[in-house]
Amino acid sequence: LSLLLAVMVVGVLPSFAGAQGSAGVTLKPATIEEKIDPGTTKTFVTSVKNESNVEQTYYLGRRDIIGVRDGSVPIYAPENVEPTPLDMSSWITLANQSVTVPPGGEAPVSFVISVPPDAPPCNHFAGIFISMEPPELSESGAAIGYEVANIISLRVSGQCVESAKIRQFSTDNYIY
């Protein structure tokens, strides 16, 4: 029995790991930064690259960035939270809900951002998500998948007040 188990581990796992290693997707550009006026509509195009050796269908979504973790990692709003009219993700309209990309190929993903006339000035952040799982399947069942997102940073023109506070300051030494 142990010999059979050893043969299965040596013979099966390397081929399984190799098949899993060929997956991947790239979303370019990783960051979109734009200054925009309230009441403006603008079309953007990003590119999805299939890094795997098989044709893939990727599903698209949009979510707001609600904070930053560890100084630079964006925290995205949960999928099941419906955005309000003031949330930037509600301003984004995707041209398609999915895109199919050949092995090693790229496909354009276009979307429109319509900034409401009463949009508050200053910075607004959201992202376009690429996933291998359709939205219905990602909420239930047991599946292994991943999401890739870019960062969209819009600065809505107008008078805004930006401020920052230091929450904590520390050093390694008492005297320098």
C-alpha positions in Angstrom: 0.0 0.0 0.0 2.8 2.4 0.9 4.6 1.6 -2.4 1.4 2.4 -4.3 1.0 5.7 -2.5 4.6 6.6 -3.2 4.1 5.9 -6.9 1.0 8.0 -7.0 2.7 10.9 -5.2 5.8 10.8 -7.5 3.8 10.1 -10.7 0.7 12.2 -10.3 1.5 15.3 -8.3 4.2 16.7 -10.6 1.9 16.6 -13.6 -0.9 18.2 -11.6 1.4 20.9 -10.3 2.7 21.6 -13.8 -0.8 22.0 -15.1 -1.7 24.5 -12.4 1.5 26.5 -13.0 0.4 27.5 -16.4 -2.5 29.7 -15.2 -2.4 33.4 -15.0 -3.8 36.7 -16.2 -2.4 40.2 -16.6 -4.5 43.4 -16.6 -2.8 46.4 -18.2 -2.5 49.2 -17.3 -2.3 48.3 -13.6 -3.2 51.9 -12.6 -5.4 54.5 -14.4 -5.1 58.0 -13.1 -7.3 60.8 -14.5 -8.5 64.3 -13.6 -12.1 64.7 -14.6 -14.9 67.3 -14.3 -18.3 66.6 -12.8 -20.9 65.6 -15.4 -18.2 64.2 -17.8 -18.3 60.8 -19.5 -15.1 59.2 -20.7 -14.3 55.8 -22.3 -11.3 53.8 -21.1 -9.7 50.6 -22.5 -7.6 48.1 -20.6 -6.0 45.0 -21.9 -6.4 41.4 -20.5 -3.5 39.0 -21.3 -4.0 35.3 -20.9 -0.8 33.9 -19.4 -2.0 30.3 -19.7 -1.6 27.8 -22.5 -5.3 27.3 -23.0 -8.2 29.5 -24.0 -9.8 31.2 -21.0 -13.0 33.1 -20.4 -12.6 35.8 -17.8 -15.5 37.5 -16.0 -15.5 41.2 -15.3 -16.6 43.2 -12.3 -16.1 46.6 -10.6 -15.7 47.5 -6.9 -14.7 50.5 -4.9 -11.5 50.8 -2.9 -12.5 51.5 0.6 -9.1 51.8 2.3 -5.4 50.9 2.3 -3.7 48.2 4.2 0.0 48.1 5.1 0.6 51.5 3.6 0.0 50.6 -0.1 -2.3 47.5 -0.5 -5.8 48.6 -1.6 -8.8 47.2 0.3 -11.7 46.6 -2.1 -15.4 46.7 -1.0 -17.0 43.3 -0.6 -18.7 41.9 -3.7 -22.1 41.6 -2.1 -22.2 45.4 -1.2 -24.3 47.4 -3.6 -22.6 50.8 -4.3 -24.4 54.0 -3.6 -24.6 56.8 -6.3 -21.6 58.5 -4.5 -19.4 55.4 -4.9 -17.2 55.5 -7.9 -17.9 51.9 -9.0 -21.5 53.0 -9.6 -20.2 55.4 -12.2 -18.5 52.6 -14.2 -20.3 50.7 -17.0 -18.5 47.7 -18.4 -19.0 47.1 -22.2 -19.1 43.3 -21.6 -19.5 41.0 -18.6 -16.9 38.5 -19.9 -14.1 38.2 -22.4 -12.6 35.1 -24.0 -8.8 35.2 -24.6 -6.8 32.7 -26.6 -3.7 31.1 -25.1 -1.0 33.7 -24.7 -3.2 36.3 -26.3 -4.6 39.7 -25.3 -8.1 41.2 -25.5 -9.3 44.7 -25.0 -11.8 45.5 -22.2 -13.6 48.8 -22.5 -15.6 50.6 -19.9 -17.2 54.0 -19.5 -17.0 56.2 -16.5 -19.9 58.7 -16.2 -19.2 61.2 -13.4 -22.5 62.6 -12.0 -22.9 66.4 -12.1 -23.2 66.4 -8.3 -20.1 64.2 -7.7 -18.1 65.4 -4.7 -14.7 66.9 -5.6 -11.4 65.2 -4.7 -10.1 61.7 -5.2 -12.3 58.6 -5.9 -10.9 55.0 -6.2 -12.2 51.8 -7.7 -11.0 48.8 -9.7 -12.0 46.6 -12.6 -11.8 42.9 -11.6 -11.0 39.9 -13.8 -12.0 36.5 -12.5 -12.1 33.0 -13.9 -15.4 32.3 -12.0 -18.7 33.8 -13.0 -20.2 36.0 -10.3 -23.0 33.5 -9.4 -20.4 30.7 -8.8 -18.0 32.7 -6.7 -20.6 33.2 -4.0 -21.4 29.5 -3.3 -19.7 26.1 -3.6 -16.1 25.1 -3.2 -13.9 26.4 -5.9 -10.3 27.6 -6.3 -9.9 30.8 -8.2 -8.3 34.2 -8.2 -9.2 37.8 -9.0 -6.9 40.4 -10.6 -7.8 44.1 -10.4 -6.4 47.4 -11.5 -6.6 50.7 -9.7 -8.7 53.5 -11.1 -7.9 56.9 -9.5 -10.2 59.8 -10.5 -9.7 63.3 -9.2 -13.0 65.1 -9.6 -12.2 68.8 -10.1 -13.6 71.3 -7.6 -12.7 72.7 -4.2 -11.7 70.0 -1.8 -9.9 69.9 1.5 -7.3 67.2 2.0 -5.7 66.6 5.3 -3.7 63.9 7.1 -2.9 63.1 10.7 0.0 61.1 12.2 -1.6 58.3 14.2 1.7 56.9 15.6 5.4 57.7 15.5 8.1 55.5 16.8 11.9 54.9 16.4 14.2 52.0 17.1 16.5 54.0 19.4 15.9 56.5 22.2 18.7 58.8 21.2 20.2 59.5 17.8 
